[in-house]
Amino acid sequence: MHLVILGISSFVFDSSACLLIDGKLICAVQEERFSREKNTGVFPEESIRFCLESNGLSINDIDHVAFYWKPFIGLTDRIYQIFKTLPDSLQFWGSHSGKWIDMLNCERILKRKFPGEHKFKFHNVLHHLSHAASGFLVSSYKDANILVMDGSGEIDSTSLCYGKGSNIEIVKSVKFPHSMGYAYVSITHYLGFKPDSDEYKVMALASMGKESKYYEMFCDLIKLTKDGGYHFDLSFFNYHKGGRDPWVSDKFIQKFGPLRSKKETIEKRHQDIAWALQKRLEDVALHSVKYLKKIRPSDNLVITGGCGLNCIMNETLVKMSGYKNVSVNSAPHDAGAAIGAAFWVQNNTLRNPRKFVFNSAFLGPEFSNQEIKECLEKTDLKYIELKWEELTKQVALHIREKRIVGWFQGRTEFGPRALGNRSILADPTVKEMKDIINYRIKHREPFRPFAPAILEEEVGNYFEENRSLPFMTFILKVKSNISQKIPAVVHFDDTARVQTVNKSINPQFHSLINEFEKLSGVPILLNTSFNDNGEPIVNTPSDAIKCFKQTGLDYMAIGNYLVKGI
């Protein structure tokens, strides 16, 4: 008999489900890929259905269900916070009570959505333990320090943990309402972007700013504490009282200046505020992991939680924290906590030995050429079927001829970044390509950067460090003599959010980049997610066809079919 564990993340953001069979992660997918609502927090019914049906299983085959939250933990602290800030905090209860009730009823909702014998045992796993497990228990490390930093879990907003074997100890926690995640979200809204969604835009904007008075102002309102934590002057914020428009207080606006509206021109002040926020985030993270290393010595650091998607912070910790090894997988955010909850049950609760290492994000749905052809036949698009070798040669040639290509192959990536299976690809040597894609294809802000996908064996020839970085969760400095060769993927500060492509993990994408290198002399492709601005990454052939049409891509390689743009 096989041991089958279903992991679930739901009711806040980035709902997802995953499936473990005998300690191996078989599949994982976010609900947004099915619902087409970006970052959706709804119950992941379709994700669960995919996990079951793609493996020939039903709900009757599930032995354990792991949910990434313990609803009653921290509840008294939350209630105290609400009473402390009445009457404003009634907004907070109004916006969060429904989510809490859904979490409390998750097992009941699962049983209602999937009728059956329900022999499974249901486990609630602490949110930050789920995050910590999602990074550590699936790593190759025997022991590691773990930084969990997000908006908040049940009550913790930052947790400093130590993992050894199948155990994880929470050494120190910072509790809500003091939260670096919420601070970053608040300033995202203040700068005119969508909160809980566009934080990566603030990270990109920060590279255009410089040190200024705003940094000292952030240092005043976010203080470091001797025990590795931090403390906010909450009078500058509204989020802890339920205030979301704006997330910052009048006091913040009086000190930092007026809010930027979405359509307002970005000014130097906005860039410098973004820089200051980013720098303070890095200060806090560095302070925390150095403290943790002092009291729990380890050579290894795992970063997880929503702030783990901040690749600039991650790279700062690589450079300055003193750890020999620093890792972040493809899904440090809430979606990945479903994996962590499942492995916590597998390795800790059930005491099964660790044996799975997360080295590939290709865990979602895939489609046969026959399924793809059936979708194409319903359209008026012109397409041809090619053998794989010919397809890669033609796509590489089109890219070299300054064409922009949608690339749909294999299994969907798990996590918010396209890693070569649901990607839009272009020539990184063409300087104007960044502006063309931002304006014509992605319909987004001109300062937004694109990532270089590079053959893993070539990374040291183009960047100042030779590291394997498969998940786009770190940045590297571009070598001084290289920047002009690949201008479309170099950011304002001469860095790039690098993705290294391993031949054994993704042979199809590797072969395409190899073909492009034969034509250009450059083993790199510009890689961005296959979606339009504000939409989830495409999942199915129908999603890809729709996006292909609305974005005006020149070509699309989908399975063995090459489709020409209209």
C-alpha positions as CSV (number, residue, x, y, z in Angstrom):
1,M,0.0,0.0,0.0
2,H,1.2,3.5,-0.8
3,L,1.2,6.4,1.6
4,V,-0.7,9.3,0.0
5,I,-0.7,12.8,1.5
6,L,-2.6,15.8,0.2
7,G,-1.3,19.3,1.0
8,I,-3.6,22.3,0.9
9,S,-3.0,26.1,1.1
10,S,-6.2,28.2,1.0
11,F,-8.4,31.1,2.1
12,V,-5.8,33.9,2.1
13,F,-3.7,34.2,-1.1
14,D,-2.1,31.8,-3.6
15,S,-4.3,28.8,-2.9
16,S,-2.7,25.5,-4.0
17,A,-2.6,21.8,-3.6
18,C,0.1,19.1,-3.8
19,L,0.3,15.4,-3.6
20,L,2.9,13.2,-2.0
21,I,3.1,9.5,-2.7
22,D,5.5,7.5,-0.5
23,G,7.4,10.6,0.4
24,K,7.9,11.9,-3.1
25,L,6.3,15.1,-4.4
26,I,4.3,14.0,-7.4
27,C,2.5,17.2,-8.4
28,A,1.7,20.7,-7.2
29,V,-0.3,23.5,-8.7
30,Q,-1.9,26.9,-7.8
31,E,-5.6,27.4,-8.1
32,E,-5.1,30.6,-10.1
33,R,-4.0,28.5,-13.1
34,F,-7.5,27.0,-13.3
35,S,-9.6,29.9,-12.1
36,R,-7.7,32.5,-14.1
37,E,-7.9,34.9,-11.1
38,K,-4.3,35.9,-10.2
39,N,-3.3,35.1,-6.6
40,T,-6.7,33.7,-5.7
41,G,-7.3,32.5,-2.2
42,V,-10.4,30.4,-2.9
43,F,-10.5,26.7,-1.9
44,P,-8.3,24.9,-4.4
45,E,-10.9,22.5,-5.7
46,E,-9.6,22.3,-9.2
47,S,-6.0,21.9,-8.0
48,I,-7.0,19.0,-5.7
49,R,-9.0,17.4,-8.6
50,F,-5.9,17.7,-10.8
51,C,-3.7,16.1,-8.2
52,L,-6.1,13.2,-7.8
53,E,-7.2,12.5,-11.3
54,S,-3.8,12.9,-13.0
55,N,-2.6,10.1,-10.7
56,G,-5.7,7.9,-11.1
57,L,-6.7,8.5,-7.5
58,S,-9.9,9.5,-5.7
59,I,-10.4,11.1,-2.3
60,N,-10.8,7.5,-0.9
61,D,-7.1,6.9,-1.6
62,I,-5.9,9.8,0.6
63,D,-4.4,8.8,3.9
64,H,-3.6,12.2,5.3
65,V,-4.5,15.8,4.5
66,A,-2.2,18.6,5.7
67,F,-3.5,22.1,5.9
68,Y,-1.1,25.0,6.3
69,W,-2.8,26.8,9.2
70,K,-3.9,26.3,12.9
71,P,-6.9,28.7,13.2
72,F,-7.0,28.8,17.0
73,I,-3.3,29.7,17.5
74,G,-2.8,33.4,18.1
75,L,-6.6,34.1,18.2
76,T,-6.5,35.7,21.6
77,D,-3.6,38.0,20.5
78,R,-5.7,38.9,17.4
79,I,-8.7,39.7,19.5
80,Y,-6.6,41.7,21.9
81,Q,-5.3,43.7,19.0
82,I,-8.8,44.4,17.8
83,F,-10.0,45.7,21.2
84,K,-6.8,47.7,21.6
85,T,-7.5,49.7,18.4
86,L,-11.3,50.0,18.5
87,P,-13.4,51.3,16.7
88,D,-11.1,51.4,13.6
89,S,-10.1,47.7,14.0
90,L,-13.7,46.6,13.4
91,Q,-12.6,46.8,9.7
92,F,-10.0,44.2,10.4
93,W,-12.4,41.8,11.9
94,G,-14.9,42.3,9.1
95,S,-12.2,41.5,6.5
96,H,-10.7,38.6,8.2
97,S,-13.4,36.8,10.2
98,G,-14.8,35.0,7.0
99,K,-11.3,33.6,6.2
100,W,-10.9,32.4,9.7
101,I,-14.2,30.6,9.6
102,D,-13.3,29.0,6.3
103,M,-10.0,27.8,7.8
104,L,-11.8,26.3,10.7
105,N,-14.1,24.4,8.3
106,C,-11.5,23.3,5.8
107,E,-11.9,19.6,6.5
108,R,-15.7,19.9,6.2
109,I,-15.4,21.9,2.9
110,L,-13.0,19.2,1.5
111,K,-15.4,16.4,2.3
112,R,-18.4,18.3,0.8
113,K,-16.5,19.0,-2.4
114,F,-15.1,15.5,-2.7
115,P,-17.7,13.0,-1.4
116,G,-16.4,9.5,-0.5
117,E,-15.3,7.3,2.4
118,H,-12.9,9.9,3.8
119,K,-10.5,7.6,5.6
120,F,-7.9,10.3,5.8
121,K,-6.7,12.0,8.9
122,F,-6.8,15.8,8.8
123,H,-3.8,17.7,10.2
124,N,-3.5,21.5,10.9
125,V,0.1,22.6,10.6
126,L,1.3,25.9,12.0
127,H,1.7,28.4,9.1
128,H,5.3,29.3,9.7
129,L,6.3,25.6,10.2
130,S,4.6,24.9,6.9
131,H,6.8,27.6,5.3
132,A,9.9,26.4,7.1
133,A,9.3,22.8,6.1
134,S,8.7,23.8,2.4
135,G,12.2,25.0,2.3
136,F,14.2,22.8,4.7
137,L,12.6,19.3,4.6
138,V,12.9,19.2,0.8
139,S,16.5,20.5,0.8
140,S,19.7,18.4,0.8
141,Y,20.8,20.0,4.1
142,K,21.1,17.9,7.2
143,D,20.7,21.0,9.3
144,A,20.0,24.6,8.4
145,N,18.8,27.9,9.8
146,I,15.6,29.1,8.4
147,L,14.2,32.6,7.9
148,V,10.4,32.7,7.5
149,M,9.2,36.3,6.7
150,D,5.8,37.2,5.4
151,G,2.7,39.3,6.2
152,S,1.7,37.0,9.0
153,G,0.6,33.6,9.9
154,E,-1.7,32.8,12.8
155,I,0.1,35.6,14.7
156,D,3.8,35.4,13.7
157,S,5.1,37.6,11.0
158,T,8.8,36.6,11.1
159,S,10.2,33.3,12.5
160,L,13.8,32.4,13.0
161,C,14.0,28.6,12.9
162,Y,16.5,25.8,13.1
163,G,16.1,22.6,11.3
164,K,17.9,19.3,11.9
165,G,16.9,16.0,10.5
166,S,13.1,15.9,10.4
167,N,12.7,18.5,13.2
168,I,12.2,22.2,13.0
169,E,12.5,24.5,16.1
170,I,11.0,28.0,16.0
171,V,13.8,29.8,17.9
172,K,12.4,33.4,17.8
173,S,9.3,35.0,16.4
174,V,8.2,38.6,15.7
175,K,4.5,38.9,16.1
176,F,1.8,40.8,14.2
177,P,1.2,43.7,13.9
178,H,5.0,44.2,13.5
179,S,5.5,42.8,10.0
180,M,8.0,43.5,7.3
181,G,5.7,41.8,4.8
182,Y,2.9,44.1,5.7
183,A,5.3,47.1,5.6
184,Y,6.3,46.2,2.0
185,V,2.6,45.7,1.0
186,S,1.7,49.1,2.6
187,I,4.3,51.0,0.7
188,T,3.4,49.1,-2.5
189,H,-0.1,50.6,-2.2
190,Y,1.4,54.0,-1.2
191,L,3.5,54.0,-4.4
192,G,0.4,53.5,-6.5
193,F,0.6,49.7,-7.1
194,K,-1.7,46.9,-6.3
195,P,-1.1,45.6,-2.7
196,D,-0.5,41.9,-2.1
197,S,0.3,41.6,-5.8
198,D,2.7,44.2,-7.2
199,E,5.5,44.1,-4.6
200,Y,7.9,42.9,-7.3
201,K,7.3,46.2,-9.0
202,V,8.5,48.1,-5.9
203,M,11.6,45.8,-5.8
204,A,12.3,46.7,-9.5
205,L,11.7,50.4,-8.8
206,A,14.1,50.3,-5.9
207,S,17.1,49.7,-8.3
208,M,16.4,53.2,-9.8
209,G,16.5,55.0,-6.4
210,K,19.4,56.2,-4.2
211,E,20.1,56.7,-0.6
212,S,18.3,59.7,0.7
213,K,16.5,61.1,3.8
214,Y,13.8,58.5,3.3
215,Y,16.2,55.7,4.5
216,E,16.8,57.4,7.8
217,M,13.0,57.9,8.1
218,F,12.4,54.2,7.6
219,C,15.2,53.4,10.2
220,D,13.2,55.6,12.7
221,L,9.9,53.8,12.2
222,I,11.4,50.2,11.9
223,K,13.8,49.6,14.8
224,L,16.1,46.6,15.2
225,T,16.0,44.8,18.5
226,K,18.9,43.1,20.3
227,D,17.2,39.6,20.1
228,G,17.3,39.5,16.3
229,G,13.9,41.0,15.8
230,Y,12.4,44.4,15.0
231,H,9.7,46.8,16.2
232,F,7.5,49.2,14.4
233,D,6.2,52.7,15.2
234,L,2.7,51.6,14.3
235,S,1.4,55.2,14.3
236,F,2.7,55.3,10.7
237,F,0.4,52.5,9.5
238,N,-3.3,51.6,9.2
239,Y,-3.1,47.9,8.1
240,H,-3.2,46.5,11.7
241,K,-6.6,48.2,12.2
242,G,-8.0,46.9,9.0
243,G,-7.3,50.1,7.1
244,R,-6.5,49.4,3.4
245,D,-7.2,52.7,1.7
246,P,-4.6,53.8,2.4
247,W,-2.5,51.1,4.2
248,V,-0.3,53.9,5.7
249,S,-1.6,56.6,8.2
250,D,-1.9,60.3,7.8
251,K,1.3,60.6,9.8
252,F,3.2,58.6,7.2
253,I,1.8,60.8,4.4
254,Q,2.7,64.0,6.3
255,K,6.3,62.8,6.6
256,F,6.9,61.0,3.3
257,G,4.6,63.0,1.0
258,P,1.4,62.4,-0.8
259,L,0.3,59.0,-2.1
260,R,1.0,58.3,-5.8
261,S,-2.1,57.4,-7.9
262,K,-1.8,54.5,-10.3
263,K,-1.7,56.8,-13.4
264,E,0.6,59.4,-11.9
265,T,4.1,59.7,-13.3
266,I,6.8,58.0,-11.2
267,E,9.2,60.6,-9.7
268,K,12.6,60.5,-8.1
269,R,10.9,60.7,-4.7
270,H,9.0,57.4,-5.4
271,Q,12.2,55.7,-6.6
272,D,14.1,56.8,-3.5
273,I,11.3,55.7,-1.1
274,A,11.3,52.3,-2.9
275,W,15.1,52.1,-2.4
276,A,14.8,53.0,1.3
277,L,12.1,50.4,1.9
278,Q,14.1,47.8,0.1
279,K,17.3,48.6,2.1
280,R,15.4,48.5,5.4
281,L,14.0,45.1,4.5
282,E,17.5,43.9,3.8
283,D,18.8,45.4,7.1
284,V,16.1,43.5,9.0
285,A,16.7,40.2,7.3
286,L,20.4,40.4,7.7
287,H,20.1,41.4,11.3
288,S,17.8,38.4,11.9
289,V,19.9,35.7,10.2
290,K,23.1,36.9,11.8
291,Y,21.5,36.7,15.2
292,L,20.2,33.2,14.4
293,K,23.6,32.0,13.3
294,K,25.1,33.2,16.5
295,I,22.8,31.2,18.7
296,R,22.3,28.2,16.3
297,P,25.5,27.8,14.3
298,S,25.0,26.4,10.9
299,D,26.6,26.8,7.4
300,N,23.2,26.6,5.7
301,L,20.4,29.1,5.4
302,V,16.9,28.5,3.9
303,I,14.7,31.6,3.1
304,T,11.0,31.2,2.8
305,G,7.7,33.1,3.3
306,G,6.4,35.7,0.9
307,C,9.4,37.9,1.4
308,G,11.5,35.1,0.0
309,L,10.4,36.2,-3.5
310,N,12.5,39.3,-3.0
311,C,15.6,38.2,-4.9
312,I,17.5,41.4,-4.0
313,M,17.1,40.6,-0.3
314,N,18.1,37.0,-0.9
315,E,21.3,38.0,-2.7
316,T,22.2,40.4,0.1
317,L,22.0,37.5,2.5
318,V,24.2,35.5,0.3
319,K,26.8,38.2,0.2
320,M,26.7,39.5,3.8
321,S,25.2,36.9,6.2
322,G,28.2,34.6,6.6
323,Y,26.4,31.4,5.5
324,K,28.2,29.1,3.1
325,N,24.9,27.9,1.4
326,V,21.7,29.9,0.9
327,S,18.7,28.5,-0.8
328,V,15.2,29.6,-1.9
329,N,13.0,27.3,-4.0
330,S,10.5,28.2,-6.6
331,A,7.5,28.8,-4.3
332,P,8.5,30.4,-0.9
333,H,5.1,32.1,-0.8
334,D,1.8,30.7,0.5
335,A,1.3,28.3,-2.4
336,G,4.5,26.6,-1.4
337,A,3.3,26.2,2.2
338,A,1.0,23.4,1.0
339,I,4.1,21.4,0.2
340,G,5.6,22.3,3.5
341,A,2.5,21.2,5.4
342,A,2.5,17.9,3.5
343,F,6.2,17.1,4.2
344,W,5.8,18.1,7.9
345,V,3.2,15.4,8.2
346,Q,5.3,13.0,6.1
347,N,8.7,13.5,7.9
348,N,7.8,14.9,11.3
349,T,4.4,13.7,12.4
350,L,4.7,10.2,10.8
351,R,8.5,10.1,11.4
352,N,9.3,8.9,7.9
353,P,12.9,9.6,6.8
354,R,13.6,12.5,4.5
355,K,14.4,11.3,1.0
356,F,13.0,13.9,-1.4
357,V,15.0,16.9,-2.7
358,F,13.2,19.7,-4.5
359,N,15.2,20.4,-7.7
360,S,12.4,20.9,-10.3
361,A,9.4,23.2,-10.3
362,F,7.7,21.4,-13.2
363,L,4.9,19.8,-11.2
364,G,1.7,21.0,-12.8
365,P,-0.5,19.9,-15.8
366,E,0.9,18.9,-19.2
367,F,-0.9,18.2,-22.4
368,S,-0.4,15.8,-25.3
369,N,0.1,16.9,-28.9
370,Q,-3.3,15.5,-29.7
371,E,-5.0,17.6,-27.0
372,I,-3.1,20.7,-28.3
373,K,-4.1,20.0,-31.9
374,E,-7.8,19.7,-30.9
375,C,-7.6,23.2,-29.4
376,L,-5.8,24.6,-32.4
377,E,-8.3,23.1,-34.9
378,K,-11.0,25.2,-33.2
379,T,-9.2,28.4,-34.2
380,D,-8.4,30.2,-37.5
381,L,-4.7,30.2,-36.6
382,K,-2.1,28.9,-39.1
383,Y,0.2,26.2,-37.7
384,I,2.5,23.4,-38.8
385,E,3.6,20.2,-37.0
386,L,7.4,19.7,-36.8
387,K,9.8,17.2,-35.3
388,W,11.4,18.4,-32.1
389,E,14.8,19.1,-33.6
390,E,13.3,21.1,-36.4
391,L,11.0,23.0,-34.1
392,T,13.9,24.2,-31.9
393,K,15.9,25.3,-34.9
394,Q,13.0,27.3,-36.3
395,V,12.1,28.9,-33.0
396,A,15.7,29.8,-32.4
397,L,15.9,31.4,-35.9
398,H,12.7,33.4,-35.4
399,I,14.0,34.7,-32.0
400,R,17.3,35.7,-33.7
401,E,15.3,37.5,-36.3
402,K,13.8,39.7,-33.5
403,R,10.6,37.8,-33.3
404,I,8.9,37.3,-29.9
405,V,7.8,33.7,-29.3
406,G,5.4,32.1,-26.8
407,W,6.8,28.8,-25.5
408,F,4.4,26.1,-24.1
409,Q,6.0,22.8,-23.3
410,G,5.8,20.0,-20.7
411,R,4.4,20.5,-17.2
412,T,3.3,23.9,-15.7
413,E,5.8,25.5,-13.3
414,F,4.9,25.6,-9.6
415,G,5.5,29.1,-8.3
416,P,5.0,32.7,-9.7
417,R,7.8,32.6,-12.2
418,A,8.0,31.0,-15.7
419,L,11.0,28.8,-15.9
420,G,10.9,27.7,-19.5
421,N,7.7,25.7,-19.9
422,R,5.2,28.6,-20.0
423,S,7.4,31.4,-21.2
424,I,7.6,34.3,-23.6
425,L,11.0,34.3,-25.2
426,A,13.1,36.9,-27.1
427,D,16.6,37.9,-28.1
428,P,18.5,39.4,-25.2
429,T,21.1,41.0,-27.5
430,V,18.5,43.5,-28.9
431,K,18.6,46.6,-26.7
432,E,15.1,47.8,-27.6
433,M,13.5,44.3,-26.9
434,K,12.8,45.2,-23.3
435,D,10.7,48.2,-24.2
436,I,9.0,46.4,-27.1
437,I,7.8,43.5,-24.8
438,N,6.9,45.8,-21.9
439,Y,4.8,48.1,-24.2
440,R,3.5,45.8,-27.0
441,I,3.3,42.4,-25.4
442,K,3.0,42.7,-21.6
443,H,1.3,46.1,-21.4
444,R,3.2,47.1,-18.3
445,E,5.5,49.7,-16.7
446,P,8.7,50.5,-18.7
447,F,11.1,50.1,-15.8
448,R,10.2,46.4,-15.3
449,P,13.2,44.1,-16.0
450,F,13.3,40.7,-17.8
451,A,15.3,37.6,-16.8
452,P,18.1,35.9,-18.6
453,A,17.7,32.1,-19.0
454,I,21.2,30.8,-19.4
455,L,22.7,27.4,-19.9
456,E,23.9,26.3,-16.5
457,E,27.3,25.4,-17.8
458,E,27.8,29.0,-19.1
459,V,26.8,31.1,-16.2
460,G,30.3,31.9,-15.0
461,N,31.3,33.3,-18.4
462,Y,28.6,36.0,-18.2
463,F,28.1,36.7,-14.6
464,E,30.5,37.5,-11.7
465,E,29.6,34.3,-9.9
466,N,29.3,30.7,-11.1
467,R,26.2,29.4,-9.3
468,S,23.3,27.1,-10.1
469,L,20.1,29.3,-9.8
470,P,17.2,27.4,-11.3
471,F,14.3,29.3,-9.8
472,M,14.9,33.0,-10.5
473,T,15.1,33.7,-6.7
474,F,18.5,35.5,-6.7
475,I,20.3,38.2,-8.7
476,L,23.8,38.2,-10.1
477,K,26.1,41.1,-11.2
478,V,26.7,41.0,-14.9
479,K,30.3,41.0,-15.9
480,S,31.4,44.5,-17.1
481,N,32.4,43.3,-20.6
482,I,29.0,41.5,-21.0
483,S,26.4,44.1,-20.3
484,Q,26.4,45.5,-23.8
485,K,26.1,42.1,-25.3
486,I,22.8,41.3,-23.5
487,P,21.2,44.7,-22.8
488,A,17.6,43.5,-22.8
489,V,18.1,41.5,-19.6
490,V,20.4,43.8,-17.6
491,H,18.7,46.0,-15.0
492,F,19.6,49.6,-14.3
493,D,22.1,48.6,-11.6
494,D,23.9,46.0,-13.9
495,T,22.3,43.0,-12.2
496,A,20.0,40.4,-13.6
497,R,17.5,37.9,-12.0
498,V,19.2,34.8,-13.4
499,Q,17.7,31.5,-14.3
500,T,20.2,28.7,-14.9
501,V,18.9,25.9,-17.2
502,N,20.0,22.4,-16.4
503,K,20.1,19.9,-19.3
504,S,18.8,16.9,-17.3
505,I,16.0,18.9,-15.6
506,N,14.7,20.7,-18.6
507,P,16.2,19.2,-21.8
508,Q,13.7,20.9,-24.1
509,F,14.4,24.4,-23.0
510,H,18.2,23.7,-22.8
511,S,18.2,22.5,-26.4
512,L,16.4,25.6,-27.6
513,I,18.9,27.9,-25.8
514,N,21.7,25.8,-27.3
515,E,20.3,26.3,-30.8
516,F,20.1,30.0,-30.2
517,E,23.7,30.1,-29.1
518,K,24.7,28.5,-32.4
519,L,23.1,31.4,-34.2
520,S,24.0,34.3,-31.9
521,G,27.1,33.2,-29.9
522,V,25.1,33.9,-26.7
523,P,23.8,31.0,-24.6
524,I,21.0,33.1,-23.2
525,L,17.3,33.9,-23.9
526,L,15.2,36.7,-22.5
527,N,12.6,34.8,-20.5
528,T,9.3,36.2,-19.1
529,S,6.1,34.6,-18.1
530,F,3.5,33.6,-20.7
531,N,0.7,35.9,-19.7
532,D,-0.6,39.4,-20.1
533,N,-0.3,42.0,-17.4
534,G,-2.4,41.2,-14.4
535,E,-3.2,37.6,-15.5
536,P,-2.0,34.3,-14.2
537,I,0.6,32.4,-16.2
538,V,-1.1,30.3,-18.9
539,N,-1.9,26.7,-17.9
540,T,-3.8,25.0,-20.7
541,P,-3.5,25.1,-24.5
542,S,-6.7,27.2,-24.6
543,D,-5.1,29.7,-22.2
544,A,-2.0,29.9,-24.4
545,I,-4.0,30.5,-27.5
546,K,-6.1,33.2,-25.9
547,C,-3.0,35.0,-24.6
548,F,-1.2,34.5,-27.9
549,K,-3.9,36.3,-29.7
550,Q,-4.4,39.2,-27.3
551,T,-0.7,40.0,-26.8
552,G,0.3,40.0,-30.5
553,L,3.1,37.5,-30.2
554,D,4.9,36.7,-33.5
555,Y,5.0,32.9,-33.0
556,M,4.0,30.3,-30.5
557,A,5.7,26.9,-30.1
558,I,3.1,24.7,-28.4
559,G,4.0,21.0,-28.1
560,N,5.3,20.1,-31.6
561,Y,3.3,22.8,-33.3
562,L,4.6,26.1,-34.5
563,V,1.8,28.7,-34.7
564,K,2.2,32.0,-36.7
565,G,0.8,35.2,-35.4
566,I,-2.0,37.0,-37.1
